[in-house]
Each structure stands twice: as structure tokens, then as C-alpha cells.
């Protein structure tokens, strides 16, 4: 453990007690709950503040009700709460331009995130996964493989699981630490950049346009992703997508070993994991070794196979035997909300892909569902709030691959829905739905045996839903009700 982490180890044990900790942004995705719980356990005086109301935050508040040293300021923020704090734990979704963050910083109040605290203190080696899409799938597959090899492996991060909940047990171990697998969003990377600690193994799944509602330019977004490599050294490993132009360029700034993954055979100079003749191979050893056949996997789609190749590359790098990798992959399934089959009735498959929040992700799903022989078998449910990205390519693909498109829209501020409709001008049939139940009903009216109805929004969630996961839950419920009729 470095000197800085030794200091913070003592900081956690003693200095958090009775400190005024403001958790800014409780949210509904687990990170805020994890942070509040951690500091409450440390004996801090915790104040949770959020723009949402008590009613809106009820699922998260229910998890915190036993803690008497947590107070709440909900339905809005108050300047005084930030000026009186000893430390502010900022939800990664809160921008640095927040007037409350600026006030606190001017006052000299430290601004941290749950991930920055974890990275300060974590004594275990970290595998970090970032990228535009595929982070959760890749992190989950890595976690499942490593957990079969070493059951102590921790899987957390941007997965609705705060890493802080695992910190006390890790520090108490003192030695023989397990691997920690962390999914890291660009916001989490920015929030912990000052810690100057990069993962022992850093994975970048891909980079394409996303979050341009938050970043001024695409280049700014790319720079945020590069933070994951800033503090690596020659003993560390970077795992990169050879099929993505942006990630290929990351090799130029990698301080240590670079391992590649690809859907095509890698050239001899690039060592890694790749697909060849419907099989996954590794060239990381002295000679190429076959890992498994694609048909043995539980997944479909080129993008998911790529995620799997990245996970295999990590597993081989840390020393997991091939037999263990193969065994784990046979049992692995995709995380919820990622091409998740919910029901099948009368030959129609209902699929939840709610985490496709940008056009590129929806395009990958459509490609996975539509083969060359029978392209128009998909009824797509899409729409929501745009992240200031382009919908033109998605619209062109949807025209070719979709039998019908149902656009979620209440006619208010759903910018993604409006952009999609504009790009699909003249395409028929395209219809609007003001509720998820209505969208599923409309989609079923266009479907016949052999078709797939997929919720793949290509947009962020909006007022109809609490978040993207609530959107998926509402889809699941609507499908279940429809199939019971």
C-alpha cells in the first residue's frame, strides 16, 4: 500500500467520524446509496441532498432508513449545505459546472466521488473497463470468469453497485488481495482523475459519439476516456479494440503492454484475442490457441462477441486457465437490459435492450438480429432524449431492417424521438406511443411468427421513466401483461 493510501486508511478509520459529509445526488442507481451507507458506517454526519423528491427517491431511501446519522435535503439543493461541509461526495452525473460545486470549491471544500475515495484506499489490483458501449457486458463477463477462478473477485463500479461497500473488507485483509473488476464511465474517470491511479489492467471497449449533451466536442469526450491510462506504468496492461479507429490510437499513449481484441484475425505484430472461422483464438502465447467455438456461447451479435474477446484477453492476462474460461463462458449470460429475451409468444420474441442509449448501440443490436436472408423481421421501439448525436445512420439502417418503428414520445422534450422521426421522414409504418404499454401493444399488431419486438431506444430516458432501467422494467411488465391475454 502506498504512503498516500496508508494515510487515507487512517483517514477512513478516524477522520471520517463526525465529519460533515454531503452526498450530492442520491439517485436510483445504487452509487449514492453505497456512498451514504459507507460514510454512515464510518460514523460521519451524512447529509444526502438531491433534486428529486422523497417520493421519487423512495426505493433508495428505503435502503438507508436504518441509519440515524443520515439527514436529507430533497427536492432541491441549498447553498449552505455545501459551504458547511467537510467533504462533498459528488454523484458522477453532477457536472463540474454546478453552481453548488463551484461555491464549495471556492470555499476550499474537497470534492470527491465514491470512486475517487475507493481508488485512494483500495489495496487490491484493479481491472478497469471503460468505453462508449459494452462496458457492462465486458465487465460482467470478466467478473464471471474470474469469480469461477477465484470466488473472492469483486465486480462493481458503474453497475448500480458502489465499490465503497467492498472497501472495509479489502483493507482488513492486509494481504492476498483478490482482483477488483470496475466498470468506469467517463464521468467516473473524470471524478477520480486527481487520484492519479490507473487500473493494473485497463480495457477500452470502443469509442464513438455519446454524451455530447455534456461535452462540448467529441474530442473532449475522447480525452475523458483516455484518463484511464494516465497513470499506468510499464508493468501494466492496456486491452484495446483493434476494430475501432479511436481505440487503436490509444496504443500510442499506453505505458505498458498492449493486448488487442478483434472480430478478425490479428496481424502477427498485434497479440491478443480474435475471431477466425467462427471460433475465438488467442495469440498471446508462443503459438495461436483456440479458445472456443462461437456457437458454444450463449450470446449473439458481433458486438457481444467482441466484448467476450476482450474479457478472454483479460482473463488470459491474469493467468486464468483456458479450461476455466471455457467453463465460465458456457454459463455466462448477458446483463439485464442488453438484448435480454423477456418472452416468446406465438413465435414472436420480445427483447429488452433498454441500455442502448445512443444510435450506435441500437445499430449494433439491429445488425445482430437481422441476417442477410431475412432482414425485415424487427419491430423497433425507440426514442427518448438525444445526447446531441447524429441519428442519420440509424435511420438508414432501420429503413432496411425494420418492419415497423414505434417511437416513444409525449410530444414534449423528447429530442431523440424528434430527431429519429425527422430522419425517417417518408418511412412507413412509423407511429408514436405515449406510454410503454401502448408501444408494446402497437408493436404486437405488426408482428408475426418469426419476428422480434425489441426495445432499443437509441436515446436517454425521459419523463415517462425514472431512468433507463425503469424504462426496461416498464417494457418487461407491458410484455408480461400482453402475453397473459
N, C-alpha and C positions, 0 to 999 in steps of 0.2 A: 504494500500500500504506500503511495507517495506521501510526502510530508503534508501536502495540501489536503489529502484525503484523511490522513491521521488527524489533522486539526478539525476537519469537518465531522469526523467521527465523534470527537469530543463535543463539537458544536451541537450535534444531534442529541447527544445524551444529556447535556446540561443547559446549553444556551437557548434551546427552543422552549424550555419550560418557562411558563409565564410570559413568554414573548407574545406581542400582538401580531398575529399572522392574519393577513387579509387574503382570502381565496377569491379572486376576481373571476367569476364565471363558473358557476357550479355545473350547469349544463345537464344533459341527459345521457351522455355517452361514457360515463364512468371515471374520467380523469379527475374531474372536480371532486367527486365523492372520495376517490382514492387519496387525493391530496388532503382534504379536510380530515379524513379519518387518521391519516398518518400523523398530522400535527396535533390532533386531539390526543392521540396515544402518547405523544411526546410531552403532554402537559401544557401545551401552548394555549393562549387565549385566542381562539379562532373566530373570525368573522367571515361569513360567507355572503358575498354580495353578487347580485345577478339582475339583469334587466327583466328577466321573466318573473312572473308572479308565483306565489305559493302554489296555486292550483296547477299551473303549467309545470312546475318542478316537483310535483308530488312524488313521482317514482324515485327520484334521487333523494328527496328529503326523508322519505321513509327509511332509507338505509342509514341515515345519520341520527335518527331520533334518540338513540341511547346515550349520545354524548352530551353531557351537561355543560361542557366548556366550549360549545359552538353556539354563536349567536348568528342572526340572519338580518340582512337588509335587502329585501327583494322588491322587484318591480321598478328598480332604478338604482343608480349609484349616487353616493353622497361624497362630496369633496373631502369633508372632514375625516371620513373613514380612511382615506388614503394618506392624508397628511400625518395622522397619528400612528400609522403602522410601523412596526419594526422591520417587517418583510412583507412584500406582496408576491403572492403566487398567482401569476397571470395565466389564464386559460390560453392555450396557443392560438385560439381563434380570435382573441382580442388583439387588435392591431397596435403597433407601437405609436400610432398617431392618436390614440385615445387621449382625450384631454386629461383624464384622471391619471393615466400613466405618466404623461408629461409633467403634471403637477408633482407627483410623487418623486419622479427622477430629479426635478429641480430642487426638491426638499432634501434629496440625498437618501431617499428610502430605497433599499436594494430591491430590484425587480428580478424575480426568478420564475421558473416553471417547475412543474413536478418532475419533468425530465432533466432539467439542469441540476436540481437537487440530487436526483438519482445518480446522474453521471459524476457529480462531485464525489459522492460517497461510495459508489459501487466498487467493491474489491474484485469482482469476478470479471472474466473476459467477456466482451460483448460482441455479438454478431448484429450489425445494424442493417436494416433493409429500407431503402427509400426508392423513389421513382414516381412517375405520374400515375400509372395503374399497375396492378399486380402485386403491390406491396403486401397486402393482407394474405393473398393466396400463397405467395412465396414464403413469407414469414411463417405461416401456418404449416406448410409442408416441411420446412426446415425444422420447426419445432417438433412436429410429429416424428420425424426421422430420428432426431437427437434424443427425444424422450424415450423412444424404444431402445436406444443405445445406452442412455443414462437417464433414468427416470427423474433425476433432480433438475433437469433442464427447465429453465424458466422462459415462458413466452408472454410478452407484454408489450406495452407501448401504445401505439395508435390503434388499439384493438378493443377499445372500451374497457381496458384493464390497465390501471395505473401501475407502473413499475414500482412505485413507492411502497406498495403493500408487501413487496418481497424484500425490501431493504433490511429491516431488522434481522431477519433470519440469515441473510447473506453475511452481514457484518459479524454476527455471532459465531459464524463458522470458523473464522480466523485463518483457515487454510482449506485446501482441497475444494476449490470452488467449482460449481457447475457452469456451463455456458448459459449466458443470458441472451435470448433472441428478442430484439426490439424492432417493431415496425416504427419508422420515423417519418413523419410528414415534414414538408418544407418548413412549416411554422414551428414544429418542434426543434428542427435543426437550428433555425434562427434563434429560438429562445434559449438554447444551451450553447451557442457558439462561443460565448465568453469563457466557458469551462475549459476550452482547448483540449478536449479529449475526443478522439475519433474511435470508432469500433475497431477491434482487432481484425475483424473481417467485415468489410463494407460491401454491400450489394446495391447496385443501381439497376432496377428492372428495365426502365425505359424513361425517356423524357420527351413529352410533346405538350402542346398548348393546354394549359389549365390555370385556374386561379388568376386569370388576367383581370378579374374584378378587384383583385387585391394588389397585384404587382403592376407597376407602370409599364413594363415591357416584358417580352418573353425572355430576354437576356437576363433581366433581374431574377426571374423565376429559375433560370438555369443556374445562376450564381448561388441561389439558395440551396439547390440540390448539391452543389459542389462542397458545401460546408462539411458534409460527411467525411470528406477526405483531408480536410485542412490540417489535422494533427496526426495523421498516420505517419509511421516511420518505416524503415526498410524491412523490419521484421513482420509487418502487417500485410494483409492481402486485400485486394480490390477485385470484386467479381462484376464483370461488365457484359452488357448485351451487345454482341457483335453485329446484330441486325439493325441497331438503332444508330442513326448518324450522330446524334448528340452524345450518347453514352460512349461511342467509340472515341470521341475526343477527350473523354475523361482520363483515358490511359496516359495522356501527356502530363497529367499532374499527380498521378499515383506515385507515392513514395516507395512502395514495396512491390510485392509480386502481383501481377495481373493475371487473373483467370477469366476465361471467356465462356459464354454460352450462346448457342445459335440454333436455329432451325435447319441450318445447312451444315455440311461438313466444313470444319475449320481448316484454314491453311496450316501447314506444318509449323509455322512460326508462332501461331496462336494456340496455346494449350488450354484445354477446357472440356466442356461437355456439349454435345451436339446431337442432331438427328441425322441418321443416314439409313435410307431404305426402311422406313417405318420402325426403326429401332433407335434407342438412345445409347450413345457411345461416350466414352471418356478417353481423352488423350493426355491425361495428367501424369500417367506413369511412363515407363520406358517404352511401352507399346500400347496401341489402342485396345480398349477393353469394352466389350458390350455390357451394358447395364441391364436393359430390359427391352421388351417389345412394347410399342405404343398401345397395342390392343390389350395389354395386361393392366393398363391404368384405368382408373375409374372416371377419367375426365375426357372431354372433347374440346377441340379448338386449338389452333396453333398458338394463341397467346397463353393458354393454360399450360401447354406442353413446354413453352419457353420458361414459364415460371418454375415448372418442375425441373428443367435442366439447371436453372440457377440454384435451386435447392440441393440438387445432387452435387453440384460443384462445391457448395459449401460443406456438405456432409463429407465428401471425399477429402477436402482440405483439412478438416479437423480430425480425420482418421477413422471415420465410421466404416466398417466392413461393407463390401458390396452386398453380401447376403442380407445384412440388416436393412440396408437401403431398399432392396427389392421387397423384403417382407413388409416394411412400413408403407411403401407405395401401394401395395395391394389393398391395404386397409384405409388409405387416405381418401378423404372426401373434401370437396370444396367448402369454404366457409359459407355461412348463411348469406343469402342475398347476392350470390355470384353464380349465375347460371344454375340456380337451385330449382330442381324439379319439385313442384308442390303437389300436383295432382295429374292424373290422366283419366279422362272420361270420354267414352265413345271414340277412342283413338286420337283425341286432342290432348296435347301436352301443355300444361300451364307452368311457366318458368318465371322465377323471381330473380331478376338481375338488377335490383334497385341501386346497387353501388356503382353502376355505370353512370357517373355524373358528368361526363364530358362526351362529345360526339365520337372521339376516337375509341372509347371503351365500348360504346354501342356498336360501332362498326366492326370491332373485333368479334363481338357476340353474333352479329348477323352473319359474318363470314363463317363462324363455327357451325351455325345452324343450317346454312344453305349450301348444299352440294351442287356440283355442275349439272347433274341430271334433273334436279327438281329445285329450282331456286325460289319460286314464289310459293312458299308454304308457311310464311311467318306473318302473324298479325302482331304488329308492334304497338305497345303502349308507351308513349314518351311524353316529354315536356316538363317544364318547370322554370327555374331561374337560370339564365345564362351566366357563364363566368367570363363573358366578353370574348368568347372563342367563336370560330367560324363553323357554320352548320352546312356549308355548301357540299362538301364531300359526303357527309352523311346522307343528305337529301338525294344525291345522285345514286348512292348505293341502295337506299331504301326504295327508290323508284323501281330498281331492278329486282330486288329481293323480297319485297313485302306485298302481300295480298291486300292489306289494308293497314292504315295507321290511325290510331286513336290518340288524340292529343289532349293531355290533362290541362285544363285551363278554366279559370273562373272569369277570364276577361279583364283581370286587374293588372298585376305586376309580373306576370309570368313571361319574362323576356325571352327565355329559351323557347317556350311554346310559340311565341310570336315569330321568332327567327325561323323556326322549323317550318311553320306554316308558310312563311314568305318564300322560303327556298323550295317548297313543294307546290308552289303555285301551278295549278293545272293538273296536278296528280289526283287521281280518284281511285278508290274512295279514301278520303281523309275527313274525320269527324272529330268534334270536340266533346269532352266529357267533363262535367263539373265535380264529379265525385269518383272515387276509385270503384265503387260498386257499379256505377253507370258505365265506366270504362270497360270493366270486365264483362258486363252484360253485352255491350256493343261488340266487343271483340269476339265473343262466343257466337254471335249471329253471323259472322263472316267465316267462321272456322268449320272445317270438315275433317273427317278422319285422316290422320297423317300430318295435320298441321300443328304448328306450335304458336301459342299465345305467350308473348314474352313482355314483361315489364322491364324495359331497359331505357331509362328516361333521357340519357344524354344531357342531363341538366341537374342542377342542385334542387333540393326540395324547397317548397314554398308554403304559404299559409295554410294550405289544405292538410299539411303534415307537420309533426313536431321536428322531424329530421328524416334523413334517408332511410333509417331503419324502421321508423314508424310508417313510412310510405310502403316499405316492403311488408310490414305486418298487416297493413290495411289491404294490400293486394292478396296476401295469403287468406285473410278472413273472407274477402269477397269471393275468392275462388272456392273456398270450402262451402260457403253458403250456396253458390251456384251449383256445385256438384251434388249437393244434398237434394236438390229439387227433382 
